[in-house]
Amino acid sequence: MSIDKTSASADKAPAPDAPAVENPEAAAAAVTAVDPRLLVQQEGLLGYWHEFKRKMKAGELGSLPVILGLAIICIIFQVLNSNFLSAQNINDITITMVGTGMISVGIVFVLLLGEIDLSVGSVSGAASALAGVLAVNQGWPEWTAVLIALAAGVAIGALHGFFFAVLGAPAFAVTLAGLLFWLGFMLKVLGADGTINLDPNGLVGKLTTYYFSDVAAAYGLAVVVVGVFFLTSFLSNRRREAAGVPARPLSDTILRTALLAVISFAAAYMYNQYKGLPLATVIFVFFLVATDFVLRRTSYGRKIFALGGSVEASRRAGINVTAVRISVFAISGGFAAIGGLFLASKIASANQSAGTGDLLMNAIAAAVIGGTSLFGGRGRTWNALLGVLVIVSIQYGLQLESIAEPVKYMITAAVLLTTVVIDSITRKTQKTAGRA
């Protein structure tokens, strides 16, 4: 019986000292040619469609579902009530979302680890109560009271992180205990009256009531946002090209910048049709940009993503797992305190209902609905913005239609469940594609 020598030699494993590839340049070109970043450059507009199909097959949906969902929500409620996209309603939505959105930014950090923080609602209430007592009852300077409240939020989060990272207690149990403890702390601090009225013209009071009335302010912020986006994208592509790795073409960067410019200047126009640019929006955008930079452009951010992917692999790579975990929970506590101050500013008081109700669930839901994975390792702080926009838009749309409160909860729950199902399907698809 004859043996096919060609097949035998092909099946034979190469020796450890096999010679190098004769034409490494051609081999490298063969590898990089299939990189999705090159599709647009090679095929023009058709490349966008091919890249979209590739992402769909690989389960890399990103924020696309929530963006489409938000657009559908706006269209539906605008058809039902022409006041939904009015300047005043858009202003009210953006002001209302900041408190919950700030808390959700901290939740994103924790979810990236694959953990959860159930204490953020109570921590936000405790921080607002502490600031109110110090500034109003004790007569301390408001700046001092606010800084102490923020420091308390960070310290509380770090304490939770210590119990989790050092003592090994489950984050769920630790933060659940924190939810109860800090709720009791808030009630104790507020005392028998249970309510502290804040100065509407004070530092905290102005957080949600101050507007930059000059039309140049809103358009100026739009210019800054668009300019920063283009500059960072352009420089990033230049660095990739200099390093010899695939980068998106300039036309792609220009197209993305143009889309962002349309959204930004449309928002600026709507703000100027009402009272102007809200201070709350400026602060929220600043924190979103800063935290996104930390997560995507610093070694600390990469460590967080690495921990969310695999704790053991991160430890073997030399990452201080304990320190990163404690710091992430400290960040969560800090943003909970910031959100609590914005929520107190919205009602001009710190009271016993602060941090209770559906605040915790909305903060977590906003992060998940926006696209942050519950399983860790995937997400951006901009997801908090998208998610809270969806939740608050639904709330305001139903309010305009005089829909009962129970229905609001059910609809929000349905949106959250849909998002979680999509996330689970995405993970399964990525495993099938070999990317999990």
C-alpha positions as a Markdown table, in Angstrom:
| # | Residue | x | y | z |
|---|---|---|---|---|
| 1 | Met | 0.0 | 0.0 | 0.0 |
| 2 | Ser | 1.5 | 3.3 | -1.1 |
| 3 | Ile | 1.7 | 6.2 | 1.2 |
| 4 | Asp | 1.1 | 9.8 | 0.1 |
| 5 | Lys | 4.3 | 11.5 | 1.0 |
| 6 | Thr | 2.9 | 14.9 | 0.5 |
| 7 | Ser | 0.1 | 14.4 | 3.0 |
| 8 | Ala | 2.4 | 12.7 | 5.5 |
| 9 | Ser | 4.8 | 15.6 | 5.4 |
| 10 | Ala | 2.0 | 18.1 | 5.7 |
| 11 | Asp | 0.6 | 16.4 | 8.8 |
| 12 | Lys | 4.0 | 16.2 | 10.4 |
| 13 | Ala | 4.4 | 18.8 | 13.2 |
| 14 | Pro | 7.3 | 21.3 | 12.6 |
| 15 | Ala | 10.4 | 20.8 | 14.6 |
| 16 | Pro | 11.2 | 23.3 | 17.4 |
| 17 | Asp | 14.1 | 24.6 | 15.4 |
| 18 | Ala | 12.1 | 25.0 | 12.2 |
| 19 | Pro | 13.5 | 27.7 | 10.0 |
| 20 | Ala | 11.9 | 31.2 | 10.0 |
| 21 | Val | 9.5 | 32.3 | 7.4 |
| 22 | Glu | 11.2 | 33.2 | 4.2 |
| 23 | Asn | 9.2 | 36.3 | 3.6 |
| 24 | Pro | 8.1 | 37.8 | 6.9 |
| 25 | Glu | 6.8 | 41.0 | 5.3 |
| 26 | Ala | 4.3 | 39.0 | 3.2 |
| 27 | Ala | 3.3 | 37.0 | 6.2 |
| 28 | Ala | 2.7 | 40.2 | 8.3 |
| 29 | Ala | 0.7 | 41.6 | 5.4 |
| 30 | Ala | -1.5 | 38.5 | 5.3 |
| 31 | Val | -2.3 | 38.9 | 9.0 |
| 32 | Thr | -3.0 | 42.6 | 9.0 |
| 33 | Ala | -5.0 | 42.6 | 5.8 |
| 34 | Val | -7.9 | 40.9 | 7.6 |
| 35 | Asp | -7.9 | 43.4 | 10.5 |
| 36 | Pro | -11.4 | 45.1 | 10.6 |
| 37 | Arg | -9.8 | 48.5 | 10.9 |
| 38 | Leu | -8.6 | 48.2 | 7.3 |
| 39 | Leu | -11.9 | 47.3 | 5.8 |
| 40 | Val | -13.1 | 50.9 | 5.4 |
| 41 | Gln | -9.7 | 51.9 | 4.0 |
| 42 | Gln | -9.7 | 49.0 | 1.5 |
| 43 | Glu | -13.3 | 48.9 | 0.5 |
| 44 | Gly | -14.7 | 52.4 | 1.2 |
| 45 | Leu | -18.3 | 52.7 | 2.3 |
| 46 | Leu | -18.8 | 48.9 | 1.6 |
| 47 | Gly | -16.2 | 48.3 | 4.4 |
| 48 | Tyr | -18.7 | 49.7 | 7.0 |
| 49 | Trp | -21.2 | 47.1 | 6.0 |
| 50 | His | -18.7 | 44.3 | 6.1 |
| 51 | Glu | -17.4 | 45.4 | 9.5 |
| 52 | Phe | -21.0 | 45.6 | 10.8 |
| 53 | Lys | -21.7 | 42.0 | 9.7 |
| 54 | Arg | -18.5 | 40.9 | 11.3 |
| 55 | Lys | -19.4 | 42.5 | 14.6 |
| 56 | Met | -22.9 | 41.0 | 14.5 |
| 57 | Lys | -21.5 | 37.5 | 14.0 |
| 58 | Ala | -18.9 | 38.0 | 16.7 |
| 59 | Gly | -21.4 | 39.4 | 19.2 |
| 60 | Glu | -19.6 | 42.8 | 19.3 |
| 61 | Leu | -22.8 | 44.9 | 19.4 |
| 62 | Gly | -21.3 | 47.6 | 21.7 |
| 63 | Ser | -23.7 | 50.4 | 22.4 |
| 64 | Leu | -25.7 | 50.0 | 19.2 |
| 65 | Pro | -28.8 | 48.4 | 20.7 |
| 66 | Val | -29.2 | 51.1 | 23.4 |
| 67 | Ile | -28.7 | 53.9 | 20.9 |
| 68 | Leu | -31.3 | 52.4 | 18.6 |
| 69 | Gly | -33.6 | 51.9 | 21.6 |
| 70 | Leu | -33.1 | 55.5 | 22.7 |
| 71 | Ala | -34.0 | 56.7 | 19.2 |
| 72 | Ile | -37.1 | 54.6 | 19.1 |
| 73 | Ile | -38.2 | 55.8 | 22.6 |
| 74 | Cys | -37.8 | 59.4 | 21.5 |
| 75 | Ile | -39.8 | 58.8 | 18.3 |
| 76 | Ile | -42.6 | 57.0 | 20.1 |
| 77 | Phe | -43.0 | 59.6 | 22.8 |
| 78 | Gln | -42.7 | 62.5 | 20.4 |
| 79 | Val | -45.5 | 61.1 | 18.3 |
| 80 | Leu | -47.6 | 60.6 | 21.4 |
| 81 | Asn | -46.9 | 64.1 | 22.8 |
| 82 | Ser | -45.2 | 66.9 | 20.8 |
| 83 | Asn | -43.8 | 68.3 | 24.1 |
| 84 | Phe | -41.4 | 65.4 | 24.6 |
| 85 | Leu | -38.6 | 66.9 | 22.5 |
| 86 | Ser | -39.3 | 70.4 | 23.6 |
| 87 | Ala | -36.5 | 72.5 | 24.9 |
| 88 | Gln | -37.9 | 72.6 | 28.5 |
| 89 | Asn | -38.5 | 68.8 | 28.6 |
| 90 | Ile | -35.0 | 68.0 | 27.3 |
| 91 | Asn | -33.5 | 70.4 | 29.9 |
| 92 | Asp | -35.5 | 68.7 | 32.6 |
| 93 | Ile | -34.4 | 65.2 | 31.5 |
| 94 | Thr | -30.7 | 66.2 | 31.4 |
| 95 | Ile | -30.9 | 67.8 | 34.9 |
| 96 | Thr | -32.8 | 64.9 | 36.4 |
| 97 | Met | -30.4 | 62.3 | 35.1 |
| 98 | Val | -27.2 | 63.8 | 36.5 |
| 99 | Gly | -27.7 | 62.6 | 40.1 |
| 100 | Thr | -28.4 | 59.0 | 39.1 |
| 101 | Gly | -25.9 | 59.1 | 36.3 |
| 102 | Met | -23.1 | 60.1 | 38.6 |
| 103 | Ile | -23.9 | 57.1 | 40.9 |
| 104 | Ser | -24.0 | 54.9 | 37.8 |
| 105 | Val | -20.5 | 56.0 | 36.7 |
| 106 | Gly | -19.2 | 54.5 | 39.9 |
| 107 | Ile | -21.2 | 51.4 | 39.4 |
| 108 | Val | -19.6 | 51.0 | 36.0 |
| 109 | Phe | -16.2 | 50.7 | 37.7 |
| 110 | Val | -17.4 | 48.0 | 40.0 |
| 111 | Leu | -19.2 | 46.1 | 37.3 |
| 112 | Leu | -16.0 | 46.0 | 35.2 |
| 113 | Leu | -14.5 | 43.9 | 38.0 |
| 114 | Gly | -17.5 | 41.6 | 37.7 |
| 115 | Glu | -18.7 | 42.7 | 41.2 |
| 116 | Ile | -21.6 | 44.7 | 42.5 |
| 117 | Asp | -22.1 | 47.6 | 45.0 |
| 118 | Leu | -25.5 | 47.6 | 46.6 |
| 119 | Ser | -24.6 | 50.4 | 49.1 |
| 120 | Val | -24.4 | 53.3 | 46.7 |
| 121 | Gly | -28.0 | 54.5 | 47.3 |
| 122 | Ser | -27.5 | 54.7 | 51.1 |
| 123 | Val | -24.1 | 56.2 | 50.7 |
| 124 | Ser | -25.5 | 59.0 | 48.5 |
| 125 | Gly | -28.1 | 59.7 | 51.1 |
| 126 | Ala | -25.6 | 59.7 | 53.9 |
| 127 | Ala | -23.3 | 62.0 | 52.1 |
| 128 | Ser | -26.1 | 64.6 | 51.4 |
| 129 | Ala | -27.3 | 64.3 | 55.0 |
| 130 | Leu | -23.7 | 64.9 | 56.3 |
| 131 | Ala | -23.2 | 67.9 | 54.1 |
| 132 | Gly | -26.6 | 69.4 | 55.1 |
| 133 | Val | -26.0 | 68.9 | 58.8 |
| 134 | Leu | -22.5 | 70.4 | 58.7 |
| 135 | Ala | -23.4 | 73.4 | 56.5 |
| 136 | Val | -26.9 | 74.2 | 57.9 |
| 137 | Asn | -27.1 | 72.9 | 61.5 |
| 138 | Gln | -23.4 | 73.3 | 62.4 |
| 139 | Gly | -22.8 | 76.5 | 60.4 |
| 140 | Trp | -19.7 | 75.2 | 58.7 |
| 141 | Pro | -18.6 | 76.8 | 55.4 |
| 142 | Glu | -20.4 | 75.0 | 52.6 |
| 143 | Trp | -17.3 | 74.2 | 50.7 |
| 144 | Thr | -15.9 | 72.4 | 53.7 |
| 145 | Ala | -19.1 | 70.5 | 54.3 |
| 146 | Val | -19.1 | 69.3 | 50.7 |
| 147 | Leu | -15.5 | 68.2 | 50.7 |
| 148 | Ile | -16.0 | 66.3 | 53.9 |
| 149 | Ala | -19.1 | 64.6 | 52.5 |
| 150 | Leu | -17.1 | 63.6 | 49.4 |
| 151 | Ala | -14.2 | 62.3 | 51.4 |
| 152 | Ala | -16.7 | 60.3 | 53.5 |
| 153 | Gly | -18.1 | 58.7 | 50.4 |
| 154 | Val | -14.6 | 57.7 | 49.2 |
| 155 | Ala | -13.7 | 56.4 | 52.7 |
| 156 | Ile | -16.9 | 54.4 | 52.9 |
| 157 | Gly | -16.2 | 52.8 | 49.5 |
| 158 | Ala | -12.6 | 52.0 | 50.5 |
| 159 | Leu | -13.9 | 50.4 | 53.7 |
| 160 | His | -16.2 | 48.2 | 51.7 |
| 161 | Gly | -13.3 | 47.4 | 49.4 |
| 162 | Phe | -11.2 | 46.4 | 52.4 |
| 163 | Phe | -13.7 | 43.9 | 53.7 |
| 164 | Phe | -14.0 | 42.5 | 50.1 |
| 165 | Ala | -10.4 | 42.5 | 48.9 |
| 166 | Val | -8.5 | 41.9 | 52.1 |
| 167 | Leu | -10.8 | 39.9 | 54.3 |
| 168 | Gly | -12.4 | 38.0 | 51.4 |
| 169 | Ala | -16.0 | 38.7 | 52.2 |
| 170 | Pro | -18.3 | 38.6 | 49.1 |
| 171 | Ala | -18.9 | 42.1 | 47.7 |
| 172 | Phe | -22.7 | 41.4 | 47.6 |
| 173 | Ala | -22.8 | 40.7 | 51.3 |
| 174 | Val | -20.5 | 43.5 | 52.3 |
| 175 | Thr | -22.4 | 46.2 | 50.3 |
| 176 | Leu | -25.7 | 44.8 | 51.3 |
| 177 | Ala | -24.7 | 45.3 | 54.9 |
| 178 | Gly | -23.4 | 48.8 | 53.9 |
| 179 | Leu | -26.8 | 49.6 | 52.4 |
| 180 | Leu | -28.5 | 49.0 | 55.8 |
| 181 | Phe | -25.8 | 50.5 | 57.9 |
| 182 | Trp | -25.5 | 53.8 | 56.0 |
| 183 | Leu | -29.2 | 54.1 | 55.7 |
| 184 | Gly | -29.4 | 54.0 | 59.5 |
| 185 | Phe | -26.5 | 56.4 | 59.7 |
| 186 | Met | -28.3 | 58.9 | 57.5 |
| 187 | Leu | -31.5 | 58.7 | 59.6 |
| 188 | Lys | -29.4 | 59.2 | 62.8 |
| 189 | Val | -27.6 | 62.2 | 61.3 |
| 190 | Leu | -30.8 | 63.9 | 60.2 |
| 191 | Gly | -32.4 | 63.5 | 63.6 |
| 192 | Ala | -36.0 | 63.7 | 64.6 |
| 193 | Asp | -37.0 | 66.4 | 62.1 |
| 194 | Gly | -35.8 | 64.2 | 59.2 |
| 195 | Thr | -35.4 | 67.1 | 56.8 |
| 196 | Ile | -32.7 | 69.8 | 56.3 |
| 197 | Asn | -33.6 | 72.6 | 53.9 |
| 198 | Leu | -30.6 | 73.7 | 51.9 |
| 199 | Asp | -29.8 | 77.2 | 50.8 |
| 200 | Pro | -31.0 | 77.4 | 47.2 |
| 201 | Asn | -28.4 | 80.0 | 46.4 |
| 202 | Gly | -25.6 | 78.0 | 48.1 |
| 203 | Leu | -23.0 | 75.7 | 46.5 |
| 204 | Val | -25.1 | 72.6 | 46.6 |
| 205 | Gly | -28.3 | 74.4 | 45.7 |
| 206 | Lys | -26.7 | 75.9 | 42.5 |
| 207 | Leu | -25.6 | 72.5 | 41.2 |
| 208 | Thr | -28.9 | 71.9 | 39.4 |
| 209 | Thr | -30.3 | 75.5 | 39.2 |
| 210 | Tyr | -27.4 | 77.5 | 37.7 |
| 211 | Tyr | -27.4 | 78.1 | 33.9 |
| 212 | Phe | -24.8 | 79.7 | 31.6 |
| 213 | Ser | -27.3 | 82.0 | 29.9 |
| 214 | Asp | -24.8 | 83.2 | 27.2 |
| 215 | Val | -25.6 | 81.3 | 24.0 |
| 216 | Ala | -21.8 | 81.0 | 23.4 |
| 217 | Ala | -21.5 | 78.7 | 26.4 |
| 218 | Ala | -23.5 | 75.9 | 25.0 |
| 219 | Tyr | -22.0 | 76.1 | 21.6 |
| 220 | Gly | -18.5 | 76.5 | 23.1 |
| 221 | Leu | -19.0 | 73.3 | 25.0 |
| 222 | Ala | -20.1 | 71.6 | 21.8 |
| 223 | Val | -17.0 | 72.8 | 20.0 |
| 224 | Val | -14.7 | 71.6 | 22.9 |
| 225 | Val | -16.4 | 68.2 | 22.9 |
| 226 | Val | -16.1 | 67.7 | 19.2 |
| 227 | Gly | -12.6 | 69.1 | 19.0 |
| 228 | Val | -11.3 | 66.9 | 21.8 |
| 229 | Phe | -12.9 | 63.8 | 20.2 |
| 230 | Phe | -11.3 | 64.5 | 16.8 |
| 231 | Leu | -7.9 | 65.4 | 18.3 |
| 232 | Thr | -7.7 | 62.3 | 20.5 |
| 233 | Ser | -8.9 | 60.0 | 17.6 |
| 234 | Phe | -6.5 | 61.6 | 15.2 |
| 235 | Leu | -3.5 | 61.4 | 17.5 |
| 236 | Ser | -4.4 | 57.8 | 18.4 |
| 237 | Asn | -4.5 | 56.8 | 14.8 |
| 238 | Arg | -1.2 | 58.5 | 14.2 |
| 239 | Arg | 0.4 | 56.6 | 17.0 |
| 240 | Arg | -1.0 | 53.3 | 15.7 |
| 241 | Glu | 0.4 | 54.1 | 12.2 |
| 242 | Ala | 3.8 | 55.0 | 13.6 |
| 243 | Ala | 3.8 | 51.7 | 15.5 |
| 244 | Gly | 3.0 | 49.8 | 12.4 |
| 245 | Val | -0.4 | 48.5 | 13.5 |
| 246 | Pro | -3.7 | 48.9 | 11.7 |
| 247 | Ala | -5.5 | 52.3 | 12.2 |
| 248 | Arg | -8.7 | 53.7 | 11.0 |
| 249 | Pro | -8.5 | 56.0 | 7.9 |
| 250 | Leu | -8.9 | 59.8 | 8.3 |
| 251 | Ser | -12.2 | 59.6 | 6.5 |
| 252 | Asp | -13.6 | 57.4 | 9.2 |
| 253 | Thr | -12.5 | 59.7 | 11.9 |
| 254 | Ile | -14.0 | 62.7 | 10.1 |
| 255 | Leu | -17.3 | 60.8 | 9.7 |
| 256 | Arg | -17.5 | 60.0 | 13.4 |
| 257 | Thr | -16.6 | 63.5 | 14.3 |
| 258 | Ala | -19.3 | 64.9 | 12.1 |
| 259 | Leu | -22.0 | 62.7 | 13.7 |
| 260 | Leu | -20.9 | 63.8 | 17.1 |
| 261 | Ala | -20.9 | 67.4 | 16.0 |
| 262 | Val | -24.6 | 67.1 | 14.8 |
| 263 | Ile | -25.7 | 65.7 | 18.1 |
| 264 | Ser | -23.6 | 68.2 | 20.2 |
| 265 | Phe | -24.7 | 71.3 | 18.3 |
| 266 | Ala | -28.4 | 70.1 | 18.3 |
| 267 | Ala | -28.2 | 69.7 | 22.1 |
| 268 | Ala | -26.6 | 73.2 | 22.4 |
| 269 | Tyr | -29.4 | 74.7 | 20.3 |
| 270 | Met | -32.1 | 73.1 | 22.4 |
| 271 | Tyr | -30.4 | 74.3 | 25.6 |
| 272 | Asn | -30.3 | 77.9 | 24.3 |
| 273 | Gln | -34.0 | 77.7 | 23.5 |
| 274 | Tyr | -34.7 | 77.4 | 27.2 |
| 275 | Lys | -32.5 | 78.9 | 29.9 |
| 276 | Gly | -29.1 | 78.1 | 28.5 |
| 277 | Leu | -26.4 | 75.5 | 29.3 |
| 278 | Pro | -27.0 | 73.8 | 32.7 |
| 279 | Leu | -24.0 | 73.7 | 35.1 |
| 280 | Ala | -25.0 | 70.1 | 36.0 |
| 281 | Thr | -24.5 | 69.0 | 32.4 |
| 282 | Val | -21.1 | 70.6 | 32.2 |
| 283 | Ile | -20.0 | 68.8 | 35.4 |
| 284 | Phe | -21.4 | 65.5 | 34.3 |
| 285 | Val | -19.7 | 65.7 | 30.9 |
| 286 | Phe | -16.4 | 66.6 | 32.6 |
| 287 | Phe | -16.6 | 63.5 | 34.8 |
| 288 | Leu | -17.6 | 61.3 | 31.9 |
| 289 | Val | -14.6 | 62.4 | 29.8 |
| 290 | Ala | -12.2 | 62.2 | 32.8 |
| 291 | Thr | -13.2 | 58.7 | 33.8 |
| 292 | Asp | -13.3 | 57.4 | 30.2 |
| 293 | Phe | -9.7 | 58.7 | 29.9 |
| 294 | Val | -8.7 | 56.9 | 33.0 |
| 295 | Leu | -10.2 | 53.6 | 31.9 |
| 296 | Arg | -9.0 | 53.7 | 28.3 |
| 297 | Arg | -5.8 | 55.6 | 28.4 |
| 298 | Thr | -4.0 | 54.7 | 31.7 |
| 299 | Ser | -2.4 | 51.6 | 33.0 |
| 300 | Tyr | -4.7 | 51.8 | 36.0 |
| 301 | Gly | -7.7 | 51.5 | 33.7 |
| 302 | Arg | -6.2 | 48.5 | 31.9 |
| 303 | Lys | -5.6 | 46.8 | 35.2 |
| 304 | Ile | -9.4 | 47.2 | 36.0 |
| 305 | Phe | -10.3 | 45.5 | 32.7 |
| 306 | Ala | -7.7 | 42.8 | 33.3 |
| 307 | Leu | -9.2 | 42.0 | 36.7 |
| 308 | Gly | -12.6 | 41.8 | 35.1 |
| 309 | Gly | -11.3 | 39.3 | 32.6 |
| 310 | Ser | -9.3 | 37.0 | 34.9 |
| 311 | Val | -8.3 | 37.7 | 38.5 |
| 312 | Glu | -5.7 | 34.9 | 38.5 |
| 313 | Ala | -4.1 | 35.9 | 35.3 |
| 314 | Ser | -3.9 | 39.5 | 36.5 |
| 315 | Arg | -2.2 | 38.4 | 39.7 |
| 316 | Arg | 0.3 | 36.4 | 37.7 |
| 317 | Ala | 0.9 | 39.4 | 35.6 |
| 318 | Gly | 2.0 | 41.4 | 38.7 |
| 319 | Ile | -1.1 | 43.5 | 39.2 |
| 320 | Asn | -1.8 | 44.4 | 42.8 |
| 321 | Val | -5.3 | 42.9 | 42.9 |
| 322 | Thr | -6.1 | 44.0 | 46.4 |
| 323 | Ala | -5.1 | 47.7 | 45.8 |
| 324 | Val | -7.1 | 47.9 | 42.6 |
| 325 | Arg | -10.2 | 46.4 | 44.1 |
| 326 | Ile | -10.1 | 48.7 | 47.1 |
| 327 | Ser | -9.6 | 51.7 | 44.9 |
| 328 | Val | -12.5 | 50.8 | 42.6 |
| 329 | Phe | -14.9 | 50.6 | 45.5 |
| 330 | Ala | -13.5 | 53.9 | 46.8 |
| 331 | Ile | -14.3 | 55.4 | 43.4 |
| 332 | Ser | -17.8 | 53.9 | 43.6 |
| 333 | Gly | -18.4 | 55.5 | 47.0 |
| 334 | Gly | -17.0 | 58.8 | 45.8 |
| 335 | Phe | -19.4 | 59.0 | 42.9 |
| 336 | Ala | -22.3 | 57.9 | 45.1 |
| 337 | Ala | -21.5 | 60.9 | 47.3 |
| 338 | Ile | -21.4 | 63.2 | 44.3 |
| 339 | Gly | -24.7 | 61.9 | 43.0 |
| 340 | Gly | -26.2 | 62.4 | 46.4 |
| 341 | Leu | -25.3 | 66.0 | 46.4 |
| 342 | Phe | -26.9 | 66.5 | 43.0 |
| 343 | Leu | -30.0 | 64.7 | 44.1 |
| 344 | Ala | -30.2 | 66.9 | 47.2 |
| 345 | Ser | -29.7 | 70.0 | 45.0 |
| 346 | Lys | -32.7 | 68.9 | 42.8 |
| 347 | Ile | -35.1 | 69.0 | 45.8 |
| 348 | Ala | -33.1 | 71.7 | 47.8 |
| 349 | Ser | -33.0 | 69.5 | 50.9 |
| 350 | Ala | -31.6 | 66.4 | 52.5 |
| 351 | Asn | -34.3 | 64.2 | 53.9 |
| 352 | Gln | -35.0 | 60.7 | 55.0 |
| 353 | Ser | -36.0 | 59.5 | 51.6 |
| 354 | Ala | -32.6 | 60.3 | 50.1 |
| 355 | Gly | -30.9 | 57.3 | 48.6 |
| 356 | Thr | -34.0 | 55.1 | 49.0 |
| 357 | Gly | -36.8 | 54.0 | 46.6 |
| 358 | Asp | -35.7 | 52.9 | 43.2 |
| 359 | Leu | -32.4 | 54.9 | 43.1 |
| 360 | Leu | -30.1 | 51.9 | 43.6 |
| 361 | Met | -31.9 | 49.8 | 41.0 |
| 362 | Asn | -31.9 | 52.7 | 38.5 |
| 363 | Ala | -28.2 | 53.4 | 39.0 |
| 364 | Ile | -27.3 | 49.7 | 38.4 |
| 365 | Ala | -29.9 | 49.4 | 35.6 |
| 366 | Ala | -28.4 | 52.5 | 33.8 |
| 367 | Ala | -24.9 | 51.0 | 33.7 |
| 368 | Val | -26.2 | 47.7 | 32.4 |
| 369 | Ile | -28.7 | 49.1 | 30.0 |
| 370 | Gly | -26.0 | 51.4 | 28.6 |
| 371 | Gly | -23.9 | 48.4 | 27.7 |
| 372 | Thr | -21.7 | 47.5 | 30.7 |
| 373 | Ser | -21.5 | 43.8 | 31.1 |
| 374 | Leu | -22.7 | 42.2 | 34.4 |
| 375 | Phe | -20.0 | 39.6 | 34.0 |
| 376 | Gly | -17.0 | 42.0 | 34.1 |
| 377 | Gly | -14.4 | 43.1 | 31.7 |
| 378 | Arg | -16.5 | 45.1 | 29.2 |
| 379 | Gly | -18.0 | 48.6 | 29.5 |
| 380 | Arg | -17.3 | 52.3 | 29.4 |
| 381 | Thr | -18.4 | 55.2 | 31.6 |
| 382 | Trp | -20.3 | 56.6 | 28.7 |
| 383 | Asn | -22.6 | 53.6 | 29.1 |
| 384 | Ala | -23.9 | 55.3 | 32.3 |
| 385 | Leu | -25.0 | 58.3 | 30.2 |
| 386 | Leu | -26.8 | 56.2 | 27.6 |
| 387 | Gly | -28.5 | 54.0 | 30.2 |
| 388 | Val | -29.7 | 56.8 | 32.4 |
| 389 | Leu | -30.9 | 58.7 | 29.4 |
| 390 | Val | -33.1 | 55.7 | 28.5 |
| 391 | Ile | -34.5 | 55.3 | 32.0 |
| 392 | Val | -35.2 | 59.0 | 32.6 |
| 393 | Ser | -36.6 | 59.4 | 29.0 |
| 394 | Ile | -39.1 | 56.6 | 29.7 |
| 395 | Gln | -40.1 | 58.1 | 33.0 |
| 396 | Tyr | -40.7 | 61.6 | 31.5 |
| 397 | Gly | -42.4 | 60.2 | 28.5 |
| 398 | Leu | -44.8 | 58.2 | 30.6 |
| 399 | Gln | -45.3 | 61.1 | 32.9 |
| 400 | Leu | -46.4 | 63.3 | 29.9 |
| 401 | Glu | -48.9 | 60.6 | 29.1 |
| 402 | Ser | -50.1 | 60.4 | 32.7 |
| 403 | Ile | -49.2 | 56.7 | 33.0 |
| 404 | Ala | -49.5 | 55.3 | 36.5 |
| 405 | Glu | -46.3 | 54.8 | 38.5 |
| 406 | Pro | -46.6 | 50.9 | 38.6 |
| 407 | Val | -46.4 | 50.8 | 34.8 |
| 408 | Lys | -43.2 | 52.9 | 34.8 |
| 409 | Tyr | -41.6 | 50.2 | 37.0 |
| 410 | Met | -42.7 | 47.4 | 34.7 |
| 411 | Ile | -41.5 | 49.1 | 31.6 |
| 412 | Thr | -38.1 | 49.9 | 33.1 |
| 413 | Ala | -37.9 | 46.3 | 34.3 |
| 414 | Ala | -38.7 | 45.0 | 30.8 |
| 415 | Val | -36.0 | 47.2 | 29.3 |
| 416 | Leu | -33.4 | 46.0 | 31.9 |
| 417 | Leu | -34.3 | 42.3 | 31.3 |
| 418 | Thr | -34.0 | 42.8 | 27.5 |
| 419 | Thr | -30.6 | 44.3 | 28.0 |
| 420 | Val | -29.4 | 41.5 | 30.3 |
| 421 | Val | -30.6 | 38.9 | 27.8 |
| 422 | Ile | -28.8 | 40.7 | 25.0 |
| 423 | Asp | -25.6 | 40.7 | 27.1 |
| 424 | Ser | -25.9 | 37.0 | 27.8 |
| 425 | Ile | -26.5 | 36.2 | 24.1 |
| 426 | Thr | -23.5 | 38.4 | 23.2 |
| 427 | Arg | -21.2 | 36.5 | 25.6 |
| 428 | Lys | -22.3 | 33.1 | 24.1 |
| 429 | Thr | -21.8 | 34.4 | 20.6 |
| 430 | Gln | -18.3 | 35.6 | 21.5 |
| 431 | Lys | -17.5 | 32.2 | 23.0 |
| 432 | Thr | -18.6 | 30.6 | 19.8 |
| 433 | Ala | -16.4 | 33.0 | 17.9 |
| 434 | Gly | -13.5 | 32.3 | 20.2 |
| 435 | Arg | -13.3 | 35.8 | 21.7 |
| 436 | Ala | -14.5 | 35.3 | 25.3 |
